[in-house]
């Protein structure tokens, strides 16, 4: 999880032009001023790295960085175990 | 020349859009690819006589609605007409694409499928506004990005400058649309953007302008966020129609000058800063607007807009 978190943090921090250290699990996308394009861009960059396609769950409203990447990591873990 | 037409997006899809595309190939020597639900398109085409060697259909089973979140819809609906049309351009099976559907979805498809140019975060839409000198002032962004950051407005300014340069304007003057000329005027975004534009080398920034100055000779490019730009554009269109009706009632006929202000004649406007030609049309486009949108698409391709933008941007960014 730590490796996944660190990579996701690096990708989003680069996109948003901020210091990765300031990006925490509880940081909200609103605080980051990140819109849906920024979020999808990060997800697609992770998909490229892990060669996976994350499912799109429109019903979920991810307000924090941590909530999103926890779900993405969980999906990745399930795929590896499958 | 092959233009991909997303015939599923817009208020009058697909009948008016198919009609406009057919009219184009009847009167011009190029090809169109109609992208959308094949059975629906085929049913529409039975109404017309045309050269089948210049019209093809690429099936796309899904449509992205105006109410959907653009970025997630692009990911979820891989067979949406705007996604398929964008991939045709990406894969060089079409030279350009045109759509009257969700602008947000078209922008997201441009970002994720066609790709952005170096240094550009969000592609804006540029519109040409007729001015008092018989030329055009470029207004950028007219609707792709409703919420903007100052650095994105700086990128719009640079793109506006490059587009003006390739349109033949040497050393274009760039202004920021505001509610006053003084540096301290406007909201926090305007003030921050003014500071960035003022300190940007290689940009001939002439300061803030008020809306009415767009029609004069004080600048060549006017920068604003897409929320403001879209309201400005549609207010101008409404005002032009209102004046045309008033004058027609007064003198008994509409002066031909109003054709210049008719958005259906303008057709569409290109998204800038992306690696492909993607023309955004009004959602309310009918066949004439679609026809003229295809004309704009071909002009952008013929003028090598993408290559020239890339070259101009490389000098600045």
Interface residues (C-beta under 8 A of the other chain):
Chain A: X17 X33 X35 X36 X37 X39 X40 X41 X43 X44 X56 X58
Chain B: X69 X70 X71 X72 X74 X75 X76 X108 X111 X112 X122 X147 X149 X151
